[in-house]
Amino acid sequence: MRRFFCFFLSLLLAVVVDADPEYTEHLFLEPLPQGSLLASFNFKSQASTESFEKQHFQYIPRSLGQILQHAKTKELHLRFSSGRWDAETWGARPWRGAKEGGTGAELWAWVEADSDEDAFSRWITLNNALSGLFCASLNFIDSTRTTRPVETFEPTGHHPNGSSSRLHLLHGTLPREVVCTENLTPFLKLLPCKGKAGISSLLDGHKLFDASWQTMSIDVRPTWCLISNARSALAVDSFALELAAASSHSLIDNPIPRPVPTEELICDTSKPYSSSDACYPLDVSTAQTWSLSEIFGRPVKGSCLATNALGESTESVCIRVPNEHQIHTSEGAIERKESAKSQRCYILSESDSFEMALPQQESQAVVPRPPPSLYASRSFTGHGQERGGVQTLLTNPSPDTAISFIYFETLPWFMKPFMHTLKAESLTSPSTSKVAIITSMYYRPALDRQRGTQLELQITVPPASTVRLAYDFEKAILRYTEYPPDANRGFDVAPAVIRILSSNGSLDDRSGAVYLRTTSLLLSLPTPDFSMPYNVIILTSTVIALAFGSIYNLLVRRFVGADEVEGFSLAKLKGRLREMQERVRRRFGRRDERA
């Protein structure tokens, strides 16, 4: 049976003080229900602010640092994501969703400028530079895909009070962007060891991109150290994915993918349509056994600068499993066990390879993850090519605590919502009014071919309730040159971003902010028949060719009399025609006699 593994990769590039280690890396493994695995890669580089401003780069990548300085970017957050995190099965998102992005590419940054026009100009410069650095299509983030959120995002870094007034927040999305090895290779080049040593040696695109959920992020922000009372900067890159890694076993034993036989299927009986002739297969392994070589294709090749400021070796690999589970590791690794957290960490050797294997256990239990604070699902409603609707179901699983959050949507300009149709109703308690659910709203309408629609709502969901948020919209008709090559596929609509507020509803909760994103939507617009222009072109070209050819032939050809041609004899021509006529008569005459 297939098994699912989830990997999370994070690169933390920081500019900090000398008291902290200049570079650290960490791999965290956590088995999840139904044979899944969460792997979190974390890389952190540090340098002082003074050396960063003077472009004395040691562990901070020079290519990224110079781009930020040229575009006057004080804080940057970049995400590449695909797939969907199964919150109902796996629980809360890794790192509270702070390092997760929506489907496709998502970018927001605080740019220092004196006016909105200067900020947008530097924003375009930043997009073009990052597009070349990460081999992505970020240069397509133009004014129609750029918004200015008001309450959804807050700076996570330390900015002096005097400079905060000159910072402009800009946000852009590319929901159609695909994460692939072209983005992973530049990511590895940002690391000191370039993927040749340490836990980054596990990052093989042939294994990682078999996932059905993944996200990679790059964050840059200033920080402040209380020990040395000095200011610093921070840059974070993350990569998360949910990998269908039955390939770790099946690709060796069965290189050609084949469907599972019917008698070996394990059906999910909790589905309402489950019956004798309807089966929703569960991708569950009977025993969760794996090793690093099976999942990533190779063991860890030693360690990469895994020492702190005092020269002591630091823990590079940790795994969270029940204390009674057995784990096999390579010789030379030092284990440190924390029973209270059900966690085991290992200090790797500098030169020897490190292998970890989880054998078959008597108990298949896993350490439970905390449940998510909110469930959100978004979909289209209606039918036809003229109008449609969007609905979002927001469920609060807490039985006794209401939850407040910011709901942020960015829509393309050709998707025009009607705000008078906006409805917010509780499905569990219909008596709850719309005013009690939506406490505040910020709406910025779209301008055709200039900017998209921006909608920010502050919503409160009562305990153990489900709120349905819905509105209608109208579809615009595009010019034929504005359709993509695969026009009949549809247009991708960016996911909605949800920022869960603190218990008191305050927005100033930067360290513990919880984010989640819905899946992207596929919008079908009125599409012309692009084959008709082709047919018209072919027919017109044929008519023109025939007409032009005949006229041109008459104009350039010179007609002469038969007697003017040298060697021409009219008698000989008549004799040949008579001979041909006699041959035809003889041939058809014989056939008539036979009949």
Steps between C-alpha positions, in 0.01 A plus 500: 500500500606858447637703787507877537793698628504871566820701484560853616815683405594832648803715439559769759750766397549751775714802567560495875768563759820309558371337819288258297636237259540630147347193339280219629296231332232275640284213374185410691313177420152425628284201397139590430183289490432268204865432427603862438821672601573866562861600431600858580834632374620818665813691397606817679782733400601801706710813461514842659302787356814701442659230285173452312473868412865508391438190283744286698310178432625176653204271557234738375474446121633800315252459213201541732651773717589726209151469352341611828737793537446615141119485529501663848312200640503491879294183542422227246277193498490270197306173469484220242227245576292226343253246632290499816574436867250249641418672828224253589746210498834656592391778734639853521736630235877497558631816663141628542481554123736798520739344246229370271375665183203465273498291185744642246729791584426760765715801585461787744760751611548827685675742266646829617389793282369856522186441292280221371637545147860459614404198710329332204800570275733334750248218541521426126881510520490253789268263311718500190817433698347219708354349183847455358649383829245226567417410139135593551240712321492771766551763230133444405388656829383834361248757619205266431645241738626739769303606809572696816363305802388706798463256792597155372879530524711666767880547495665214686835677528625792705466833319597832664212733571634763266514268196162331545315794345697462175434128464245390240349151505435340161362153437483297179394151397550263208264207569603325178872476586633145545774406747766285335871421502570832327403668828673247725843538335526877576379421852792260554746757366403731786642249751868502602546131412291519178327170577828305500517439876274512802127450498472695172656198327159330539332755276464313173242634257420151370372408847367827637282589204309173513299678768135599476549793741805721526596855580823697484544846647764770523476755781726797574444721803697706753530375857622630834728321747444580867839360605713736295232770452567498127275500194512222240316362197337165429429307177301175497456245218258212552394200296209276600347206316273204552672215317326188376805294579384154430767554238762436770402132493289450189737657249761243593272197495257627237655765269185516284206651695206261512161537670444321827297179461143524618544236768789700653316831524429642845185712485412797715168398651449844658402646163120542463501333158696196616327177390572164344545655155649840602842515665718798592845340533720584795869543421604337824789266563454215745834582660672838500857394432740728318858621487667815375643317201155372398334840532773730368703251298818553706620542861621825653855574384661615823431840650535855367637761743295348783672687787392785724693815596698301761608238246270232643315262267128564472210265440425464130227233482203452733204262484177504698369151571358325808766419755445124467578498125833369380722698263810370324774751418855488366799469729670821602182701557436628853141467622326735740157390616226727635231273638270785598472611138520147354796626303846368416778712352830397348838670459652389171859423418679752279611246240304176547162444335195486724218252444178474698243222473168449672434123515164334538356571844259309715289814533429721199398796717646844430540807716182700429531847356282785632173544310464801270333812634281539192386298199449687173383387157426720197317415178300641208122489476255561217522408134520669163753724329362835616481493880604282791555497872765428764433336833737435790418269790674598825474253788605566860573162667533648850195412714520803731715775342415733214770569244577825320708531186575712195372361172692634197411442135659635186299451181599562137351805330284289267321350802269781619326428834170659605549617858128543556468120471759435774346265756641362825273251672548239768394154388475370857311798649307688228393769749853645506499828309743605230618793713605267780708293256668771288633768735693706242561505125749659260409489132696638206323452166680394186582709196492331162850393397655716775448332837311213662241490776615506862270382780592480869247395762532462874279204588400343829375141504312384813609179678419171327352684204535513124468831318424521130641804321362548148466762227418517129722628224491577130743367242658748261566428134868517411668595178613204296866600556454479880423128505780256585598224255280249689200731519245223556677390819388814684662769713651438844368710788739555791422329834352697787734587789373467857682651795370381836506770764592460864237417760441870571462581130819703484697539177830551681594133539795460267687216669197273540301586187319203345434492127316263271407513133224346300553319172507692174199511266468440127277756330343426162444811287310541171752366249478566126543223247864550407466250214274737302775756429713211380226382263441853372872548440528172309192568286602859425853395413368236260270745320773762477748244370262384226402852397850638517646202318252528210543877463875479529506225237302715258718803559845345461434224241556591129255347252630422144351332193557133426672577171755719680641210705811340348465130411124502543290311238125502514474189283716298736289609798178394323654163413594432864151591618346257243729219619403558863133503401532166316673341800220604730234367262675163464539457877138581582379301198662181627337544841157534335552178297594306817197628683 
